[in-house]
Amino acid sequence: MTVDVIGGEDLTADDDPRHGEIALVPVGLRLRSRVLALGPHPTQRRYSGVPTDTLPPAERDPAQHPVAITEDGVPVGFFALQGGPGAGRLIRGRQDMLLRAFFVDASRQGQGIAPAALRVLPEYLARFDPAIRRVVLTVNTDNGPAIRAYLRAGFTDTGELFHGGVYGPQHVFALSVGPPDRR
């Protein structure tokens, strides 16, 4: 499946002016080595992992879709989207995707890149698969900065806790995307 690059043309006026155009791009051969060179701040690695550990499994799994966060075409972050049974009980069906391993490179944090990337995620998903209606993620209960970032980006806390994480309990957050279901 081909996915168009989705940029930040529609970002709001309150976006941080310190960054250029933020886009989400499927990780392919052209970006792979640059994504593998990225990494979150060392204190965040336990939450998101590093691309050398998360990208290869995502590439091997047809239900996962590795995505680079780029600024003016240069990778500055990474995440993977996962659907299907491998995403676990958090996913209700084909209309849901699990967001995993989200991070912005340590050298680029604090510049508004993560919120900008999360704001263009619905548009990216609409082009990737218009049937997707919800993105789900887990975030450790002790990861305050990430919790605040996801809430500001429009995710809601479902009130559910996921206890399967290695580093303790995690909130389950969800974001509605695409047009509402008509049932």
N, C-alpha and C positions, 0 to 999 in steps of 0.2 A: 504494500500500500504506500503510495506517495503522499507526503504531507507537505503543504506549502510552508514556507517560513512565515511566521507570524510576528509582526513587529509591534512597536509601541506607539503607533501613530495616534491612538485615541487615549493616551495617558492624560490624566487630569492635570490641571494647572498647579496643584500642590505637590507634584512630583519633585524629587530632589534634582536640582539642575546640574549636579556634578557628574551625571552619566549621560552617555549618548543614547542611541536607539537600542532598546532592549528587545530581543527577539528570542523565540523558542524554535529550535532547529533539531530535527532528528540527528542523532549521532551516527555518522557514516565514516567511511575511510578518511575523508578529507579532514574531519574534526577529531578523530579518535585519539591520536597521540597528544593533541593539545588538551583534550578533556582529561586524559590519564595523568597529565602533569598538574592538574588542579587539586586543591584540597581545602577543607574547612580549617578553621582555627583548631589547633590541637585539642583544646578543651571541648570541642564540638564533635570530634570524630566518633565518640561513642554513640552519638545520636544518629548521625547520617552515614557513617562509614566514609571510605575514601574510594575514588573511582577505580583504583587498581583492584579493589575487592568487590565493588558493586557493578561496574560496567561489564566485565566479561560474562558473569552469569545472566545479566539482562540481555546481552547479545545472543546468548545460547537459547534463551527461553522465548519461543514464539509468542507467548502471552505477555511479554514485557516489551516496552518501547523506550529505549534510552533517549533522553532529550538533553541537549546542551542549551544553557542560557547564554546568549551572546550579547555583547555590547559592541555595536558597530562592526559586527561580523566576527569578533574575537570571543572565544569561549571564556566565560567568567563564572560559570556555575554548572550544575548538573542535577538531574533527577531522573527517575524511571517511573513510568506508568505501567501498571499491571492489571490485567483483567483475568477472567476465568477462575477455575477452581483453585489454582495455586495462590491466589490472592487471599484465600481464607474466608472465614465467616463474616468479615467486615463488608464483603461485597455481596449485594443482593442478587445480582444477575448481570446480564450483558450490558445493561444501561449504566453500570457503575465501573469506575476505575479506581485503583489504589495508587496514591502518590507515595513514592518511596525515595529514600536517600537524597532528599532535597538539601542543597547547600549552595552557598556562594563562596568562591575562593577567599581565603583569609585575607589576601592583599586587597580585595575589593569590597569588603564588608563595610557597612556604615554609609554607603553611598546611595541607598534607595533602590538597589538592583533587585533584591528579593521581592519587595512589594510590587515593583514594576513587572517582574516576571509572573507573579501570581495574578496580577490584573489581566495579563494577556492570555492566561491559561484557558479561560472559557472559549475565546476565539480560536485558539490552537486546537482545542478539542472538537469544536464545531467542524473544522476542516478535516481533522484526523478521522473522526467518526461521528456523524451527526446524531447517531442513536444514543450517545452518552448523555446522561442526564445528571450524574452526580459523581463528584470526586471525593474520595474518603482518604484520610490519613490518620496516623497516630503520632502523638507528640508526648514525650516524657513529661510527667507531672512536674518535674523539677527543672524543666527547660523554659523558664519564664520569657526570655526574649523571643523564642520561636512561637510560643503560645500567643503572645501579643501580636506578632507579625501575621500569623494566620488569621486571628480574629479581625485585625484591621483590613485584611484582604477579602473579608466576606465569609470566611469559613465560620461555621457555628459548632459549638460543643454539643454533641449529641447526648451528653450526660452519661454515656457508657464509658467504662474503663476496660482497656485491654491489658491483661496480665501476662501475656506471653512474651514480653520483651525481656531481654537479658539484663537490662539496666533498670528494671522496676516498672511500675504501672504507667500506662500511657492513656491520655485522653484520646477519644475518638472524635475527630472533627469531620465535617462534611460541607461541601459547597455544591449548591445546585447550579447546573450549567444547561445551556440549551433551552429550547422552548418547553413549557410545562407539558407533562403527559396529559393526554385527553382521554380519560377513561369514563 
